[in-house]
């Protein structure tokens, strides 16, 4: 079996057994709290605890460190650097293999430069990213 397939199976197994472990710990915690506060309140308490932990994880791990505009600018600069390093042979091969796509890029580039010269470079980068 291929190593990639084994890794996918191992990842799926990790997810399954992780959920099973969390479920088991949740049930064990509820059972342990039943003599103290009853079944209803034990269930509500454990569920509230897990929801609180989920909210904290959401706030900590998904909170963006910078604005979307900054991230897009960094992505655009990285794309521009990558495209600037493309050899002319690659561009020539793109024109030979996909002449209609290359003509479309040239047409769109001309339109972008004429219609909005200030934003032309960003528009061209996005267009080339989509075409490649």
N, C-alpha and C positions, 0 to 999 in steps of 0.2 A: 504494500500500500504506500502511496505517495506521502511524503512528509507533510505537505500542505493539507491533505485530507485528514491525516492523524491530528494535526493541530486544530482543524475545524471540529472534529469529533470531540477532542479534549475540551475545547471551548464550550461546546454545547453541553457536555457533561458537567463542566464547572458551573454553568448557569443553572442547570437542573438541580444539582446537589446543593448549590448555594441557596436556591429558593427553598428546597426541602429542609435545609438546616435552619434557615430563618423561621420557617413555619413551625418546626419542631420546638425551637427555643421560645417562640411566641406561645404555643400551647402549654409548654412547661411552666412558663411564667404565670400564665392565667391560672393554671392548676395550683401553683404555689400560693397565689394570692386569694383563692376562693375562701379558705378558712378565715382570712383576715377581714375581707370587705365584701364577700359574696361574688357570685358568678357575673352578674351584670356589671358591677363596678370594676371588677378585675378585668373584664374584657374591654370596657371603655378606657380604663387606665392604660392598659398595654397598647391599645390602638392609638390613643392620644400620644403616648410616648414615641411610637414609631412615626406618626405623622409629624411630630415636632422634630425628630431627627431628620426626616425627609426634607422638611422646610429649611433646616440649618444647612444641610448638604446642598440644597438648591441655591441658597443665598451665597454660600462660600465658593462652591465649585463652578457655578454657572454665571456668576457675576463677571461681566466683562471688565478687564483691566483698562481698556481704552475704548474710545468711541468707535462706532462703525466706520465713520469717515477716515479715521486714522488707519484702521485695518485695511480698508479698501485702497487707500493711497499706498500703503506698504506693499499690498498685493500687486498693484499696478506698476510700481517701480520694479518689483522683482520680475514681473512679466516683461517689462520693457528691457531690462537687463538681459533676460534670457533671449528675447527676440533680437537684440542688438548683437548677440554673440552667434546668431545663426550664420553659417557660412553661405556664400552665394550659391554654392552647388545645391544646397538643400532648397533654396528658394527656386532655383532653376528646375529642380526635380518636381517641386510642387506645381510649377506652371506646366511642366510636361505631362504630369499625371492627371492633374485636375485643371484643365484650361478654363472651364466655365467658372469654377470657384475662384480662380485667380483673377479672372475678368470681373467677377462680382466684387471681389475685394478692392480692385482698382476703381471700379465705379463708385462703390460706397466711400472709399477714401476721398475721391474727388468731391463727392457731394458733401461729406463732412467738413472738408477744408473750406468749401465755398459757403456753406450754410452757417458754420460756427467755428471760426478759426481758433478761438481760445480753447475750446474743448475738443479739438480735432484729435490731438494725440491720445487722449483717454478713450475716445470713441473708436479710434483705429485699433488700439490695444485690445479693447473688448471684442471688436469684430474679428481680429486675427485669432484671438483665443478661442472663439466659438468655431471658427473655420478649421483650425488645426485640431 
